[in-house]
Amino acid sequence: MTKIEAIIQPSKFEAVKDGLQEIGVDGMTVTDVRGHGRQKGHTEVYRGREYTVDLVPKIKIEMVVPDDLVEKAIQAIVGSAKTGKIGDGKIFVSRIDDAVRIRNDERGQGAL
Amino acid sequence: MSAAALPKLRDLYTSESGQIRARFQEDGDGLAAVRARAALVDSIAQQLYATYISAEPDSAGRFCLAALGGFGRKVLFPGSDVDLLFLSADGRAEERFKPGIASLCREMWDMRMRVSPTTRSLAECGRLYRDNLEFNMSLLDCRYLAGDPQLFARLHDEVVPQLVVRERQALVQNLAELTRARHAKYGQTIFHLEPNVKEGPGGLRDYNVACWLAFVAAVEKRSPRPPAGMLARQLREECLRAFSFLCAVRCFLHYRQGRDDNGLSYELQAEAAAASVGDKAGSGMGPAEWMRLYFRQTRSIDRTVTQLLDDVASARSSLYHAFDDWRSRLSNADFRVSHGRILLRQSSAMEDASTALSLFEFVARHGLKISGDAEQRIEKALPLLRERLLALAGLWDRLRAILMLRYAADALRGLHRTGLLTVLLPEFHAIDALVIRDYYHRYTVDEHSFIAIENLHRLREAEEALEKRFAEILAETECPELLFLTLLVHDIGKGLSAENHVAGSLQVLDPIVARLGLEAGAADTVRFLVANHLEMSVALSRRDIFDPETVRALAIKIGTPERLKMLCLLTYTDIKSVNPEALTPWKAEMLWQLYAETINYMNRSLDEERLLPGQLPVNDARGHAEPADKRLYEFLEGFPKRYLLTHSAAEIEVHLRMATALAESPIQLSLQKHSHLYALTVVTLDRPMLFATIAGTLAAWGMNIVKAEAYCNRAAVVLDTFHFTDLFRTFELNPSEVERFRNNLLAVLGGELSLAALMAGRAKPGGMRPAKITIQPRVTFDDHSSSHSTLLELVAQDRPGLLYHVSSKLARQGCNIEVALIDTEGQKAIDVFYLTLGGAKLDAGRQKALLDALLQDI
């Protein structure tokens, strides 16, 4: 099992979700987040006051998928979220040792 | 009955229970089911009493069995507790029957009834249990089952009424507090995605509270105890219908879940709708429509119990009375305020449409509740009011007054409750209690609209930093009343069978604005806001708000900063009013950033967004006709596109006439009063110091400029517009001074009169209130936003003559003002100038010199 965390632009969320569902990834956790990578922020002035947009809004999607779906899921995310510009986001992939379904104690891949 | 007969009794209970359930599933009559179940359990309890306590029930001296609570009311739901009272004349009898009581209860438990037995003496029943008020309340519903009838009669006819009379205040206050605490637990609203049929506001518990409060009031008036059935008759008919509906729903839930589970979950809503629970007509409505029916029922119970609870307020603390005395000073010639309720001085007052609207304006102003009597009088007068209200002159002015007041939402709810809102806006009926069943919209559509209005008013009291930013936008909005009206009508389309709800809302908008008598410009604004009320939401969720193209497209679509402000606030309150968690700080910040980027783009892109040949006319939607002649083309060419969006066709025609008249007279002036502001328009050929000279003349006359625009077309014709307040009411008190001002201005602009001399004799700014806040002056230059000009943005403390000083400095530095956007927000002046020097942008040295000069002066 592999955990995939994707940080994407909010405007790409619907497309990414649809893309993941198409390849059979139904379960995911979605969080509104703020952050920046190389995109950094920028400073704006409104009504004489300066405000710095150093943390830009993003959406974090987390999912744990069977190993055979990992590459497809990554491609689905990249395919839907990519604009080619700075700020498109990141995907992090990590191994998962076990999973437990709390309702019935089911463990491993069956609990996904 | 012998012990051997007990299995038969168990079988009887099982089979009868099954039949009651089957009948309910067949006819859906919840009230009949709970009554039948109560009768069945009566019979079982009586037989067990005969078996275990006394074979001759009537003569079981000094001991009896009574039903309490819901069972006492003959409202026994399948999963509810069976509340039993074993009543003894004294402790000795209780001791004697103890084994029998245990056997009786055990037997009922074995039949799978949830028995809740209580053993009390008559004296104990007469006490007030402050820590167990539920017991006292359950006694109000006591009903004889078996045993000594005289003993029960003493409880029913003497002990309970005496307790009520003696402890009325404590009983009622405790009941009110418990109810308020329960309502607080459910967020003070009947609207929940998955409501609790029993405990939630407007639920069955509230119906009981209404009955108890009515009972207590009746006992006080009648002695001894009022007859059974009297209480229900005191409640409104719609309340009784609602009770019957909720009985069916709760029965359905108990049978479906097999226990006392009163949560109407999302899935069970669909099942209840499919089974037409509570819908005796069996009209086969969908889940959303069925939930609409559900909310209408709970709304009616909520209304009744809220009114009764408010009546209880009269018995509160002395502190409350002191506050209430203060509120009673709000009374006027038409209305009297007593105990926080508005009462009518004349019972026929509500037959007058104007007084009826004044009542709701009174609510909107003070946040007080209307007495039940006044509401009933409105309902009675409704047939008369239907015609009289619509014939009332200045209908929009009256509605506007309500919408603009702090408690507008309360007043609108009252108007809706009494049926007056749908007299004013029959279209609103389409969204009455309409449910959007998507597990996101918590409130019905009508309530969502009221909450949105409430949230916009609350914004004025914002304390949190991000909220304050939106509050500032609201403070800057010129016509907030149009925003409030839009919030009221923006979702009416959801109740119509249109392609989408925006199209539906637009369909009904024309008759609404015509009925209210809105001016064309105001109607245009409301139409624009309704048509685009999802634009910013869509941009937030589906566009990259940091992409300049997203911002540019939005700015072009919205057109003017004023509309952007209104649309931003509309989006803010619309999202916030979907459910309490819908507008997360994350989303609110995104919205604010989108707003800030877009308004900055609008203010900084005027040079790039100019009217050029081939681009005219720009906006047909605003009713601008195809330019009929070359003169209009020539006049418009080179103006920023915003000019067309911020001026009506009639205004543009006036400006064109002024420009045409330049051939006869080189300076054209127009001075008009709009609301509390004067608008001075000057059309002339461009020249140095022009803007500063006009600003200076206004300052010399003691006028305070709050807003100004300066545009120049390709032919160097300048159109300067100044909106100002007349601080000393010079024009109002001395109408002849208007002409002298015009002549003065013409003389100064014509070089016949020295501005310096005029300024020397000007009134001192003593009329200005001292500054309540301190604004740190700030001057910024922007060389990137325009390809032709340098943008100067200045924020400073507003004061009379400020614009003159600033524009003079600009002129003395040799700068030409291509465009000026002058705005005032409270005591803060916010000015944007597009400057050129010799036809080019300002170099760094000039910017530095200008910065020093400006900061020295402001």
Chai-1 contact restraints between the chains, C-beta under 6 A:
chainA,res_idxA,chainB,res_idxB,connection_type,confidence,min_distance_angstrom,max_distance_angstrom,comment,restraint_id
A,Q9,B,D544,contact,1.0,0.0,6.0,A-B,restraint_1
A,S11,B,R542,contact,1.0,0.0,6.0,A-B,restraint_2
A,S11,B,R543,contact,1.0,0.0,6.0,A-B,restraint_3
A,S11,B,D544,contact,1.0,0.0,6.0,A-B,restraint_4
A,D32,B,T584,contact,1.0,0.0,6.0,A-B,restraint_5
A,D32,B,W586,contact,1.0,0.0,6.0,A-B,restraint_6
A,V45,B,T780,contact,1.0,0.0,6.0,A-B,restraint_7
A,Y46,B,A596,contact,1.0,0.0,6.0,A-B,restraint_8
A,R47,B,I830,contact,1.0,0.0,6.0,A-B,restraint_9
A,G48,B,R778,contact,1.0,0.0,6.0,A-B,restraint_10
A,G48,B,V795,contact,1.0,0.0,6.0,A-B,restraint_11
A,P57,B,M590,contact,1.0,0.0,6.0,A-B,restraint_12
